[in-house]
């Protein structure tokens, strides 16, 4: 089963969810804005993505530009920032038990099948 970490306010996230539904893929939707990640969950997801925390930061967000752009943080600090500001996390992220991908474009999820 796929899990989509979804922000319903995001066009790309909605598009990816539509793609999953069109392909009739068994899935679970997690609104990570309302149902925040735990530190363990986020670290585990980063492992499945094979990415560092900074690599999943949405650098076009105003909060990034005003608060974080000119600063240097280590991975643990970025994780804490992402937990506090989940809107900074790239979306959507789709995972199975072993791997995860950024679902933009939605076809990226085919790597999980």
C-alpha positions in Angstrom: 0.0 0.0 0.0 1.1 3.5 -0.8 1.0 6.4 1.7 0.7 9.9 0.3 1.8 12.7 2.6 -0.6 15.2 1.3 -1.4 18.9 1.7 -4.9 19.4 0.3 -4.2 23.1 -0.3 -1.4 22.2 -2.8 -2.3 21.8 -6.5 0.6 19.4 -7.1 -0.4 17.3 -4.1 -4.0 17.1 -5.3 -2.8 16.1 -8.8 -0.7 13.3 -7.4 -3.6 12.0 -5.3 -5.8 12.1 -8.4 -3.1 10.1 -10.3 -3.0 7.4 -7.6 -6.8 7.2 -7.7 -6.9 7.0 -11.5 -4.4 4.1 -11.3 -6.6 2.4 -8.7 -3.7 2.0 -6.4 -4.3 1.1 -2.8 -3.3 4.1 -0.7 -3.6 5.9 2.6 -3.7 9.7 2.7 -1.9 11.5 5.5 -2.6 15.3 5.8 0.9 16.0 7.3 -0.1 19.6 7.9 -2.8 18.5 10.4 -1.2 15.2 11.4 2.3 16.3 12.1 5.2 14.0 11.6 7.1 12.8 14.7 10.8 13.1 14.6 11.2 9.4 14.1 8.7 9.4 11.2 10.4 12.3 9.4 13.8 10.7 9.8 12.5 7.4 8.5 10.9 9.1 5.6 14.2 10.9 4.8 16.0 7.5 4.7 13.4 6.1 2.3 13.7 9.2 0.2 17.5 8.9 0.3 17.6 12.7 1.0 19.0 15.1 3.6 16.5 17.4 5.3 17.7 20.4 3.4 16.9 18.6 0.1 13.2 18.5 0.9 12.9 22.1 1.9 10.6 24.3 -0.2 12.9 27.2 -0.8 10.3 29.3 -2.5 8.2 29.6 0.7 8.2 33.0 2.4 9.0 31.6 5.8 12.1 30.0 4.3 13.2 33.3 2.7 12.6 35.4 5.7 13.8 33.1 8.5 16.2 30.4 7.1 17.7 31.3 3.8 20.8 33.0 5.1 21.5 30.6 7.9 23.4 27.4 8.2 21.8 24.5 10.0 22.9 20.9 10.5 20.5 18.0 9.6 19.1 17.7 13.2 18.4 21.4 13.2 16.6 21.2 9.8 14.5 18.3 11.1 13.4 20.4 14.0 12.6 23.3 11.7 10.6 21.0 9.3 8.6 19.6 12.3 7.8 23.1 13.4 7.0 24.4 9.9 5.6 21.5 7.9 4.7 23.8 5.0 8.4 23.9 4.2 8.4 20.1 3.3 8.2 19.4 -0.4 5.0 17.8 -1.4 3.6 15.4 -2.0 5.7 12.6 -0.7 4.6 9.1 -1.5 6.0 6.0 0.1 5.7 2.3 0.4 7.3 0.2 3.1 10.8 0.5 1.6 11.1 3.6 -0.6 9.7 7.1 -1.0 9.6 9.6 -3.8 8.6 13.2 -4.2 5.3 13.0 -6.2 6.0 15.9 -8.5 5.5 15.0 -11.2 2.9 12.4 -10.2 4.5 9.8 -12.5 7.4 9.6 -10.0 5.3 7.3 -7.9 5.6 4.6 -10.6 9.1 4.0 -9.1 7.4 2.5 -6.0 5.4 -0.1 -7.9 
